[in-house]
Amino acid sequence: MPSQVTVMKKLQETNPIKAMIVQLIKISERTGDGTIENPVRYVDYYYTMDGEKVATAYDVRPEDV
């Protein structure tokens, strides 16, 4: 079985338009205080079912949360 790094490098080369991962926990968070220096933004965190953090998505749109 290929390592996660190998799979990610291959995905980056092929520029997929859609990928699906199942059995992950997604936690969405609003951060920032609304100032110009620290605007409100959304961040999604993805965890395995064992609690291992596997990804972070920054600048998520509010309608995606």
C-alpha positions in Angstrom: 0.0 0.0 0.0 1.5 3.4 -0.9 2.2 5.9 1.8 0.0 9.0 2.3 2.8 11.2 1.0 3.0 9.2 -2.2 -0.7 9.4 -2.7 -0.8 13.2 -2.1 2.1 13.8 -4.5 0.3 11.7 -7.2 -3.0 13.7 -6.6 -1.1 17.0 -6.9 0.3 15.8 -10.3 -3.1 14.8 -11.6 -5.0 18.0 -10.4 -8.2 16.2 -9.5 -11.5 18.1 -9.6 -13.1 16.0 -6.8 -11.9 13.7 -4.1 -13.9 11.9 -1.5 -12.8 10.7 1.9 -15.1 8.8 4.1 -15.1 8.2 7.8 -13.5 11.5 8.9 -14.6 13.9 11.6 -14.9 17.5 10.3 -14.8 20.4 12.8 -15.6 23.9 11.6 -14.4 26.9 13.5 -14.9 30.7 13.1 -11.8 32.6 14.1 -10.7 36.3 14.0 -12.2 39.3 15.8 -13.4 41.2 12.7 -10.7 43.8 12.5 -8.8 44.6 9.4 -5.7 43.0 11.0 -7.6 39.9 12.1 -10.7 39.4 9.9 -13.3 36.8 10.7 -12.6 33.7 8.7 -13.6 30.0 8.8 -11.3 27.0 9.2 -12.2 23.3 8.9 -10.2 20.6 10.7 -10.4 17.0 9.6 -9.6 14.0 12.0 -9.5 10.3 11.6 -11.9 8.2 13.6 -8.9 7.6 15.9 -8.5 11.3 16.6 -5.5 11.9 14.4 -5.6 15.3 12.7 -5.1 14.8 9.0 -6.0 18.1 7.3 -6.8 21.8 7.8 -8.7 23.9 5.3 -8.3 27.7 5.6 -10.6 30.4 4.2 -13.6 28.2 4.1 -16.7 30.2 3.1 -19.5 30.5 5.7 -22.0 28.7 3.5 -19.7 25.7 3.3 -19.6 25.2 7.1 
